[in-house]
Amino acid sequence: MMPFLYFPEDKSEYIPAIITLVVFFIAAGITMYIIYKKSKKDEKKFKQEYHHELNESRDK
């Protein structure tokens, strides 16, 4: 086998890597949720501010 690949015999060495992976996936999910909520809030604010201009452009 190639020397840069390391597959441990003791599978308990995978536990810290799995924990880290789970933590990062949870953090990524929370971040995406926050970005989604902020985006929806900004979209609602934009529509309220420019409602009149949006309706004029549709009528043309």
C-alpha positions as a Python dict, from the first residue, in 0.01 Angstrom:
ca = {
    (1, 'M'): (0, 0, 0),
    (2, 'M'): (112, 358, -55),
    (3, 'P'): (287, 516, 245),
    (4, 'F'): (66, 827, 259),
    (5, 'L'): (-252, 626, 313),
    (6, 'Y'): (-313, 532, 674),
    (7, 'F'): (-592, 299, 775),
    (8, 'P'): (-565, 224, 1146),
    (9, 'E'): (-621, -125, 1275),
    (10, 'D'): (-787, 17, 1587),
    (11, 'K'): (-1111, 162, 1454),
    (12, 'S'): (-1155, 378, 1767),
    (13, 'E'): (-908, 621, 1608),
    (14, 'Y'): (-1190, 720, 1371),
    (15, 'I'): (-1408, 851, 1657),
    (16, 'P'): (-1246, 1199, 1688),
    (17, 'A'): (-1269, 1247, 1311),
    (18, 'I'): (-1635, 1147, 1308),
    (19, 'I'): (-1712, 1380, 1599),
    (20, 'T'): (-1536, 1667, 1421),
    (21, 'L'): (-1724, 1591, 1099),
    (22, 'V'): (-2059, 1590, 1280),
    (23, 'V'): (-1978, 1919, 1455),
    (24, 'F'): (-1887, 2085, 1125),
    (25, 'F'): (-2202, 1953, 954),
    (26, 'I'): (-2417, 2086, 1237),
    (27, 'A'): (-2239, 2423, 1223),
    (28, 'A'): (-2284, 2436, 845),
    (29, 'G'): (-2655, 2358, 882),
    (30, 'I'): (-2702, 2628, 1144),
    (31, 'T'): (-2513, 2878, 928),
    (32, 'M'): (-2726, 2797, 624),
    (33, 'Y'): (-3043, 2837, 834),
    (34, 'I'): (-2929, 3179, 960),
    (35, 'I'): (-2840, 3293, 607),
    (36, 'Y'): (-3178, 3170, 478),
    (37, 'K'): (-3368, 3357, 752),
    (38, 'K'): (-3168, 3676, 689),
    (39, 'S'): (-3229, 3648, 315),
    (40, 'K'): (-3605, 3614, 363),
    (41, 'K'): (-3605, 3910, 601),
    (42, 'D'): (-3410, 4124, 351),
    (43, 'E'): (-3643, 4019, 69),
    (44, 'K'): (-3948, 4119, 272),
    (45, 'K'): (-3789, 4454, 360),
    (46, 'F'): (-3699, 4517, -5),
    (47, 'K'): (-4052, 4439, -122),
    (48, 'Q'): (-4199, 4676, 137),
    (49, 'E'): (-3964, 4961, 43),
    (50, 'Y'): (-3993, 4926, -334),
    (51, 'H'): (-4349, 4798, -367),
    (52, 'H'): (-4458, 5104, -565),
    (53, 'E'): (-4165, 5085, -810),
    (54, 'L'): (-4214, 4712, -860),
    (55, 'N'): (-4581, 4758, -948),
    (56, 'E'): (-4500, 5036, -1198),
    (57, 'S'): (-4244, 4823, -1377),
    (58, 'R'): (-4492, 4534, -1407),
    (59, 'D'): (-4757, 4759, -1561),
    (60, 'K'): (-4531, 4868, -1846),
}
